[in-house]
Amino acid sequence: MSLKPSDGAATELEWIKSSYSTADGPSCVEVATAPDHILVRDSKNPTGPRLALAPLTWAAFLPYASGQ
């Protein structure tokens, strides 16, 4: 994941959709990285609320989410 510059001054987040999400499925999760946190949102509601997680919190969550 990375940040893409939009106009030289600001940055635009690059949202990555979960490989477990499908266009017609109930679970559509997207993730983006920012300099100091990881953002998570519902891809079906891209302007809706987002979770902002500290990188260490995200790293601790990943094994739980993947079942490992």
C-alpha positions as CSV (number, residue, x, y, z in Angstrom):
1,M,0.0,0.0,0.0
2,S,1.2,3.5,-0.7
3,L,0.3,7.1,-0.8
4,K,-0.1,8.9,-4.2
5,P,0.5,12.6,-4.6
6,S,-2.6,14.3,-6.0
7,D,-1.5,17.8,-6.9
8,G,2.0,18.1,-5.5
9,A,0.8,19.5,-2.1
10,A,-1.6,17.0,-0.8
11,T,-1.7,13.2,-0.9
12,E,-4.4,10.9,-1.9
13,L,-4.8,7.6,-0.1
14,E,-4.7,4.4,-2.2
15,W,-7.4,2.1,-0.9
16,I,-6.7,-1.7,-1.3
17,K,-9.7,-4.0,-1.3
18,S,-9.6,-7.2,0.7
19,S,-9.1,-10.3,-1.5
20,Y,-11.9,-11.9,0.5
21,S,-14.3,-9.2,-0.6
22,T,-16.5,-9.6,-3.7
23,A,-18.7,-7.2,-5.5
24,D,-21.9,-8.9,-4.4
25,G,-20.7,-10.3,-1.0
26,P,-21.5,-8.9,2.4
27,S,-17.9,-8.3,3.5
28,C,-16.3,-5.5,1.5
29,V,-13.3,-4.1,3.4
30,E,-10.7,-1.6,2.1
31,V,-7.4,-0.6,3.8
32,A,-5.1,2.4,3.2
33,T,-1.9,3.4,4.9
34,A,-1.1,6.9,6.1
35,P,2.2,8.1,7.7
36,D,1.1,7.3,11.3
37,H,-1.9,5.0,11.0
38,I,-3.8,2.4,9.0
39,L,-7.3,3.3,7.8
40,V,-10.1,0.7,7.3
41,R,-13.4,1.4,5.6
42,D,-16.5,-0.3,4.1
43,S,-16.0,-0.2,0.3
44,K,-19.7,0.0,-0.2
45,N,-19.7,3.3,1.7
46,P,-16.4,5.0,0.8
47,T,-17.5,8.4,2.2
48,G,-18.7,6.8,5.5
49,P,-16.8,6.3,8.7
50,R,-13.3,5.0,8.8
51,L,-11.3,3.2,11.5
52,A,-7.9,4.6,12.2
53,L,-5.5,2.1,13.8
54,A,-2.0,2.5,15.1
55,P,0.5,0.4,13.1
56,L,1.2,-1.9,16.1
57,T,-2.5,-2.4,16.7
58,W,-3.0,-3.3,13.0
59,A,-0.1,-5.8,13.1
60,A,-1.5,-7.4,16.2
61,F,-4.9,-7.8,14.5
62,L,-3.7,-9.4,11.2
63,P,-3.0,-12.9,12.6
64,Y,-6.4,-12.9,14.3
65,A,-8.1,-11.8,11.1
66,S,-6.3,-14.4,8.9
67,G,-6.9,-17.2,11.4
68,Q,-3.2,-17.9,11.9
